[in-house]
Amino acid sequence: MSSKTLFISGVSSGFGKALSSEALAAGHRVIGTVRQAEAAVRFESLSQQRAHAVILDVTEFDRIDGIVDEIEAAYGPVDVLVNNAGYGHEGVLEESPFEEMRQQFDVNVFGAVALIKAFLSYFRARRSGHIINITSMGGTITMPGIAYYCGSKFALEGISDTLSQELAPFNISVTAVAPGSFRTDWAGRSMRRTKRSIPDYDESFDPIRKARELKSGKQLGDPVKAAQAILRIIDEPAPPYHLLLGSDALALVRDKLARTASELDRWEQVSRSTDG
């Protein structure tokens, strides 16, 4: 595996922490974003020569272009951008304020797009680069109580797919990496949960919320193995446009695609009836 420079957003926990650790162990240089000075010190202690922290909240949109310019000047070309920073929101849609949705999209979508736009001129000029957007199986399937989260991941999936077509002429790869259930803080400490307020949803949603809380920390997926899978694809000459991680994601997405194909067949005549 050739040594690369990776920029990873959100390296303090979860996938970002696992990926940065594995990348450093493999000999790569990692520039990682954190939100506190203490986290920056911890991150840089992993490697004095190859771990470089940047204090940045990805919703600080006005700072991103300048920070990327400084990084390219200080550390040389970044080979791989990993948009990992994000969080989950849980709440019945009717109960969940619009502001929660705005915050969800600010972090999970607009922050990722701002970083992509900041790096693209460098990648395009070099005719090389790899953008990895950490999405979710929730960008293809849906589950009750995470409409805002799924909406943000569906958006990032669509942006990734479109971008892969726009950037192909410049030898820039784009991969949407969609994890299933992994042992991260997604369903635990980092999950933002809207308070319950409408009794009509008690019977259908309360058991789902309880089960999600109980499952946290016991999921099938290993974040270290996810990190190793991501490192494998950044060394591929033709990386995938979309990569599912986890057998649960594979099974659930395959089922969704099969049900979608069946519905397309069922309503084919109605679909065709609108041709003029």
Rosetta blueprint (number, residue, H / E / L):
1 M L
2 S L
3 S L
4 K L
5 T E
6 L E
7 F E
8 I E
9 S L
10 G L
11 V L
12 S L
13 S L
14 G H
15 F H
16 G H
17 K H
18 A H
19 L H
20 S H
21 S H
22 E H
23 A H
24 L H
25 A H
26 A L
27 G L
28 H L
29 R E
30 V E
31 I E
32 G E
33 T E
34 V E
35 R L
36 Q L
37 A H
38 E H
39 A H
40 A H
41 V H
42 R H
43 F H
44 E H
45 S L
46 L L
47 S L
48 Q L
49 Q L
50 R L
51 A E
52 H E
53 A E
54 V E
55 I E
56 L L
57 D L
58 V L
59 T L
60 E L
61 F H
62 D H
63 R H
64 I H
65 D H
66 G H
67 I H
68 V H
69 D H
70 E H
71 I H
72 E H
73 A H
74 A H
75 Y H
76 G L
77 P L
78 V L
79 D L
80 V E
81 L E
82 V E
83 N E
84 N L
85 A L
86 G L
87 Y L
88 G L
89 H E
90 E E
91 G E
92 V L
93 L H
94 E H
95 E H
96 S L
97 P L
98 F H
99 E H
100 E H
101 M H
102 R H
103 Q H
104 Q H
105 F H
106 D H
107 V H
108 N H
109 V H
110 F H
111 G H
112 A H
113 V H
114 A H
115 L H
116 I H
117 K H
118 A H
119 F H
120 L H
121 S H
122 Y H
123 F H
124 R H
125 A H
126 R H
127 R L
128 S L
129 G L
130 H E
131 I E
132 I E
133 N E
134 I E
135 T L
136 S L
137 M H
138 G H
139 G H
140 T L
141 I L
142 T L
143 M L
144 P L
145 G L
146 I E
147 A H
148 Y H
149 Y H
150 C H
151 G H
152 S H
153 K H
154 F H
155 A H
156 L H
157 E H
158 G H
159 I H
160 S H
161 D H
162 T H
163 L H
164 S H
165 Q H
166 E H
167 L H
168 A H
169 P H
170 F H
171 N L
172 I L
173 S E
174 V E
175 T E
176 A E
177 V E
178 A E
179 P E
180 G L
181 S L
182 F E
183 R L
184 T L
185 D L
186 W L
187 A L
188 G L
189 R L
190 S L
191 M L
192 R E
193 R E
194 T L
195 K L
196 R L
197 S L
198 I L
199 P H
200 D H
201 Y H
202 D H
203 E H
204 S H
205 F H
206 D H
207 P H
208 I H
209 R H
210 K H
211 A H
212 R H
213 E H
214 L H
215 K H
216 S L
217 G L
218 K L
219 Q L
220 L L
221 G E
222 D L
223 P H
224 V H
225 K H
226 A H
227 A H
228 Q H
229 A H
230 I H
231 L H
232 R H
233 I H
234 I H
235 D L
236 E L
237 P L
238 A L
239 P L
240 P L
241 Y L
242 H E
243 L E
244 L E
245 L E
246 G L
247 S H
248 D H
249 A H
250 L H
251 A H
252 L H
253 V H
254 R H
255 D H
256 K H
257 L H
258 A H
259 R H
260 T H
261 A H
262 S H
263 E H
264 L H
265 D H
266 R H
267 W L
268 E H
269 Q H
270 V H
271 S H
272 R H
273 S L
274 T L
275 D L
276 G L
